[in-house]
Amino acid sequence: MKNLLVWIDSSIKIKLKIIKLINSLQDKFDNIILITKDEKIASIYRSEFINAYSIEKIKNKYLKENCLIKINIEDSNVDSDLLIQIYLLAFYKQSYFHNKFNFDPIIELSMFKNFWLEFIKEKEITHTLILNGFSIPSFALACVSRSEDLDSLFWENGLLPNSLFINKSGVNALSNPEITINHERFENKAFDNNKIKDLINSLSNYNNKNQNILVTLQVDNDSNIKMFSPFFGINDFIYFICSEIAIYSNFNIRFRNHPKNKFKILKKYRNLGNITFSGANNSLNEDFKWSDLVITINSTTGIESILNKKPLIAFGNSFYSKFLNEYKYKYMDDHIC
C-alpha cells in the first residue's frame, strides 16, 4: 500500500494548483492525506473532497508525553549549520502550536518530530511531499522521513506562473538541477562600487547613456533572503543599492515592491533624483520593458527577467543562480556573492 502525506502549511492562495496536484496523483497512491496548519484551511480543502487534517485540530492526539525527543544531528545526518539557520528563521515566525509566550524553536522542533512519527505510524505513510523544508514542521517532517526511510520530495510555489516547484533535494538554493551546469566561477575577481558600474554597462551593452535598472524586492521575512543571501532583510538590500550603486552613478534606479510588502526609499537617499518606486498600476512586464538590467536578491522575478532576455545580477542563491556566472562583491571589508 502506498500512502502519501502532503504538508502544505497555510497555502490557500495557490489552492487550485494544490488541488490539481492532488488530483494528478490519485491513481498513483491508495491514500493521499493533506496536512495544514489551521483547521479553517483544512475545511476548505475538505469541501473540495480532499482528505485534509489540521495541526490545530489533531495536535493533542499525536503529541505524547515523551514528545520532547531532540533532533539528533549525528543520527539523522543533519548539517549543524543548516539546523542553526532553521532555529534562527523560526524566531521570525509564530509558534505552530500557538504558544505566544514561551515559544522555543528547539522544543517545538522536538514536538513536531514526535507528532510526525505518531501520525505517520497510524496512517501507514510511505511517501511525503514537504512544503519548503525551512519551517519547523517542514524540517521535522524531512528528518522523520529520512529516519523512517520514506520516499520524500520537497515542493513550493513555482518560479513561473501556473507552476509548482518539486525537487528531491530541496527548494530554491537547496535544489538539485540534476543536469550538468557549465558556468564560470570567478574566485579571484571581486567588484566594488566603482567596478559594479562597469559590470552593469558591459551586461547591458551600453556605455553612453544612463541605464534603467529595475530592482525587484521580496517579502521581508522570505526564508530565501535570510538563509541564502548576505542581507538581513529588504531594508538592508535597499540601503546597499542606494549606497553602492545609486549614489555614485547616473543610473536610473526603479524599485519594484513585492505585492505583500510596501517599502519606501530610505530617508537618507530621498533627495537623489535617480531613485523611484514602480507605480502601483505598473505591471511587471511594463517594468521589464523600461529596464536595461534587473537586480534582485533571489526573487522569482530573476528567472522571469532571464526569460524576458534582460541581463540579471542576483545577490543571493536560488535555483536559477546555479546557472549564472559567479563573482564576488567587496562590501564593508568583506566579500559577498
C-alpha positions in Angstrom: 0.0 0.0 0.0 1.3 3.5 -0.9 0.1 6.4 1.2 1.1 10.0 0.6 1.3 12.8 3.2 1.3 16.3 1.7 2.3 19.1 4.1 1.0 22.5 2.8 1.2 24.7 5.9 -1.2 27.6 5.3 -1.1 27.5 1.5 -4.5 28.7 0.3 -3.8 31.3 -2.4 -2.5 28.6 -4.6 -5.4 26.3 -3.8 -6.2 25.5 -7.4 -2.6 24.4 -8.0 -2.6 22.1 -5.0 -6.0 20.6 -5.9 -4.7 19.9 -9.5 -1.6 18.3 -8.0 -3.6 16.1 -5.7 -5.9 15.0 -8.5 -3.0 14.2 -10.7 -1.6 11.8 -8.0 -4.9 10.0 -7.2 -4.1 7.0 -9.4 -0.6 6.7 -8.0 -1.5 6.3 -4.3 -4.0 4.3 -2.3 -4.5 7.3 0.0 -3.4 11.0 -0.1 -3.6 13.0 3.1 -3.2 16.8 3.2 -2.0 18.4 6.4 -2.5 22.1 7.0 -1.6 24.4 9.9 -5.1 25.7 10.6 -8.4 24.0 10.7 -10.1 26.7 8.6 -7.8 25.9 5.7 -8.2 22.2 6.1 -12.0 22.6 6.0 -11.7 24.5 2.7 -9.8 21.6 1.1 -12.2 19.0 2.6 -15.0 20.9 0.8 -13.1 20.0 -2.4 -13.3 16.3 -1.4 -9.7 16.1 -0.3 -8.8 14.2 2.8 -7.4 17.0 4.9 -6.3 17.4 8.6 -5.0 20.4 10.5 -2.4 20.6 13.2 -4.7 22.9 15.1 -7.3 20.1 15.5 -5.2 16.9 15.8 -2.1 18.1 17.6 -3.2 16.8 21.1 -4.0 13.3 19.8 -0.5 12.8 18.4 1.6 14.6 21.0 2.5 12.1 23.6 4.2 12.5 27.0 7.6 11.8 25.5 7.1 14.5 22.8 10.5 16.2 23.7 12.6 13.9 21.5 15.5 16.0 20.5 16.8 16.1 16.9 20.0 14.1 17.0 22.3 15.6 14.4 24.7 12.7 14.3 21.9 10.1 13.8 19.9 12.0 11.2 22.9 13.4 9.3 21.6 16.9 9.8 24.0 19.7 8.9 24.6 21.7 12.1 24.9 25.0 10.3 21.6 24.4 8.5 19.9 23.4 11.8 21.1 26.7 13.3 19.6 28.6 10.4 16.3 26.7 10.9 16.2 27.8 14.5 17.0 31.4 13.7 14.5 31.6 11.0 11.8 30.2 13.3 12.1 33.3 15.5 10.7 35.4 12.7 7.6 33.2 12.6 4.9 32.4 15.1 4.6 29.2 17.0 2.7 26.5 15.1 1.2 25.4 18.4 0.0 29.0 19.1 2.4 29.2 22.1 2.7 33.0 22.3 4.7 33.4 25.5 7.2 30.6 25.8 8.0 29.8 22.2 11.2 27.9 21.8 12.1 26.6 18.3 14.2 23.8 19.7 11.4 22.4 21.8 8.9 22.9 19.0 11.1 21.0 16.6 11.3 18.1 19.1 7.5 18.2 19.5 7.0 18.1 15.7 9.3 15.2 15.4 7.1 13.2 17.8 3.9 14.5 16.1 5.0 13.3 12.7 6.3 10.0 13.9 2.9 9.2 15.6 0.9 10.4 12.6 3.0 8.5 10.0 2.8 5.3 12.1 -1.0 5.4 12.5 -1.7 6.3 8.8 0.9 4.0 7.4 2.5 6.7 5.4 5.0 5.6 2.8 5.7 8.9 0.9 5.9 12.5 1.9 5.7 15.8 -0.1 7.1 18.6 2.0 6.5 22.3 1.6 9.7 24.4 1.5 11.6 22.4 4.2 12.7 25.5 6.2 9.9 25.9 8.7 10.0 24.0 12.0 7.3 21.4 10.9 8.7 21.1 7.4 12.2 20.4 8.7 11.0 18.0 11.3 9.0 16.1 8.7 12.1 15.9 6.5 14.1 14.5 9.4 11.4 11.9 10.2 11.0 11.0 6.5 14.7 10.2 6.4 14.9 8.3 9.6 11.8 6.2 8.7 13.2 5.6 5.2 10.2 7.2 3.4 10.2 8.4 -0.2 10.1 12.2 0.1 10.1 15.2 -2.2 10.1 18.9 -1.5 7.7 21.4 -3.1 7.0 25.1 -3.3 5.1 27.5 -5.4 6.6 27.6 -8.9 9.1 30.1 -10.3 6.8 30.6 -13.3 3.0 31.3 -13.5 0.8 28.2 -13.1 3.6 26.1 -11.9 4.8 24.2 -8.8 8.5 23.6 -8.0 9.3 19.9 -6.9 12.7 18.6 -6.2 14.2 15.7 -4.2 16.9 17.7 -2.6 15.1 20.8 -1.5 13.7 24.0 -2.9 15.4 27.1 -4.3 19.1 27.2 -3.3 18.9 23.7 -1.8 17.5 22.1 -5.0 19.5 19.9 -7.4 19.1 20.8 -11.1 20.2 17.2 -12.0 21.9 18.5 -15.1 25.4 19.5 -15.9 26.0 23.2 -15.3 28.7 24.9 -17.2 29.3 28.3 -15.7 32.3 30.3 -14.7 33.3 30.9 -11.1 35.5 33.9 -10.7 37.1 33.2 -7.3 39.7 35.9 -7.6 37.7 38.7 -9.3 35.9 41.0 -6.9 33.8 44.0 -7.7 33.3 47.1 -5.7 31.1 50.2 -6.0 33.3 51.5 -8.8 33.7 48.3 -10.8 30.0 47.4 -10.5 29.2 50.3 -12.9 31.5 48.8 -15.5 29.8 45.4 -15.0 26.4 46.9 -15.4 27.5 48.7 -18.6 29.1 45.6 -20.0 26.0 43.4 -19.3 23.5 45.8 -20.9 25.8 46.7 -23.8 25.5 50.5 -23.2 28.3 52.9 -22.5 26.9 56.3 -23.4 23.5 56.5 -21.8 22.0 56.4 -18.3 21.0 52.8 -17.7 17.5 52.0 -16.5 17.9 49.5 -13.6 14.9 47.6 -12.2 15.4 46.3 -8.6 12.8 43.8 -7.7 12.1 43.3 -4.0 10.8 40.4 -2.0 8.8 39.7 1.2 10.9 40.9 4.1 10.7 37.6 6.0 11.4 35.5 3.0 13.4 32.5 4.2 15.4 32.6 1.0 16.8 36.0 1.9 17.7 35.1 5.5 19.2 31.7 4.6 20.7 32.2 1.2 21.8 35.8 0.9 24.2 38.2 2.6 21.3 40.5 3.6 19.3 40.5 6.8 16.2 41.9 5.2 14.8 44.2 2.4 15.8 47.5 4.1 19.4 46.3 4.1 19.2 45.5 0.4 17.7 48.9 -0.4 20.4 50.6 1.6 23.0 48.6 -0.3 21.6 49.5 -3.7 21.3 53.2 -2.7 24.8 53.5 -1.1 26.7 51.3 -3.5 25.1 51.9 -6.9 22.7 54.8 -7.0 24.7 57.5 -5.1 27.8 57.0 -7.3 26.2 56.9 -10.7 23.7 58.3 -13.1 21.8 55.1 -13.4 18.0 55.4 -13.2 17.0 53.0 -10.3 13.4 51.8 -10.1 12.5 49.7 -7.1 9.5 47.3 -7.5 7.8 46.2 -4.3 6.5 42.7 -3.7 2.7 42.8 -3.6 2.8 41.7 0.1 5.2 44.4 1.3 5.5 48.2 0.6 8.9 49.6 1.2 10.0 53.3 0.8 13.2 54.9 -0.2 15.3 55.4 2.9 15.2 59.0 4.2 18.9 59.5 3.7 18.5 59.0 0.0 15.2 60.6 -0.8 16.9 63.6 -2.3 18.5 61.5 -5.0 16.8 62.2 -8.3 17.6 58.9 -9.9 15.7 56.7 -7.5 12.0 55.9 -7.8 9.5 53.2 -7.0 7.4 51.5 -9.6 3.8 52.7 -9.8 1.1 50.7 -8.2 -0.5 50.1 -11.6 2.7 49.2 -13.4 2.8 45.5 -14.5 6.0 43.5 -14.2 6.1 43.3 -18.0 6.0 47.1 -18.2 8.9 47.4 -15.8 10.8 44.8 -17.8 10.3 46.8 -21.0 11.5 50.0 -19.2 14.6 48.4 -17.8 18.0 47.7 -19.4 19.1 45.4 -16.5 17.4 43.7 -13.5 18.9 43.4 -10.0 17.4 41.2 -7.3 18.4 39.1 -4.3 16.9 35.7 -5.2 13.3 36.6 -6.2 11.4 34.5 -8.7 11.4 37.7 -10.8 15.0 36.8 -11.5 14.0 33.8 -13.7 11.3 35.9 -15.3 13.9 38.6 -16.2 16.0 35.9 -17.9 13.0 34.7 -19.9 12.4 38.3 -20.9 16.1 38.4 -22.1 17.1 41.0 -19.5 20.6 41.0 -18.0 20.4 39.9 -14.4 22.5 40.5 -11.3 21.4 38.3 -8.3 22.9 38.9 -4.9 21.5 35.6 -3.4 21.5 31.9 -4.1 18.5 30.3 -5.7 17.7 27.5 -8.2 18.3 29.7 -11.2 21.5 31.3 -9.7 23.1 27.8 -10.2 23.2 28.6 -13.9 24.8 32.1 -13.6 28.4 33.1 -13.6 29.7 33.8 -10.1 31.5 36.8 -8.9 32.4 38.3 -5.5 31.5 41.8 -4.4 33.6 43.7 -1.9 31.4 45.4 0.6 32.3 46.7 4.1 35.7 44.9 4.0 34.1 41.6 3.2 33.3 39.7 0.1 29.7 38.8 -0.7 28.2 36.8 -3.6 
